[in-house]
């Protein structure tokens, strides 16, 4: 029997609350994070305030969570860093965005979720990837053969690839499982091909590496291991055929100048598109800074300002979230960031939530080459981990203990 039919039968008596439905709308609207509305920011930011408003007026209960309390400390440190920042406007904007996300985490942790709601939220995450991929192809522009979102929807290609992580990991869950019918697996196999086509078309090496890392982690840590059965043989054969088709699609529809970006020779001579130079300059500034600056940084949202003030050879953001925290919020800020990210990551593993664990692993890898400070896909998986932590099942288990 199809596993999804079984799940639906088991959950038929469980309802989905208004708050969860609004949270699902926020998830599905992920691509609107690439639609900016003047000084307000992205359209997704406005949608994200709706669940907070519902929580405030209809519940307004606050439960301290072991997951978001360290993030709260980072927000407080970010607020303190506004005192000694070298870019007041950028620091205030960063503090407002992080404060809004903290409110969303607080509101999410005020509810207990049933299995149907968790399943619903996961499906919303998957659909956010599907909608993002379709919108990318529909509204894409091309420069030097690479696919870009650079119109009404505007997003960096490296960041854009992370939007697809939910759909990609979910697809591998289906393809490597034993419960679903072969017709269903064929659909998910084609969906995976579509994601990888878009990723290669963007020419994003960091995005591809993040996706491959997520898939590798899922295959390594998933609960159910391969067994030698007819279904396993069929799945292996299907995976081989899909791989051959994927290679054909890449060479047929992606320009060679874009595919050359992924070749070893190109990787060896590009200096990470200037990233290595930026990292060297960032570490140089950190080493030559006073002890106070090393511990407290130069202020949140000041990475680009630092590149101009200290005459970086490549004037851009740091393109590494850990180095960016180090130079903006100092050793203290970097430590707080690492602790809260590590706690969420470990919590997903303790939950045996292979989906969230794999997605978050991919995002951590992406953060090594990007500045995903206020990145909505990252925040969405953190919210999902909190929801998975506060379920009716986990509460009953704690009561039994």
Order of alpha helices (4+ residues) and beta strands (2+ residues): alpha-alpha-beta-beta-alpha-alpha-alpha-alpha-beta-beta-beta-alpha-alpha-alpha-alpha-alpha-alpha-alpha-alpha-alpha-alpha-alpha-alpha-alpha-alpha
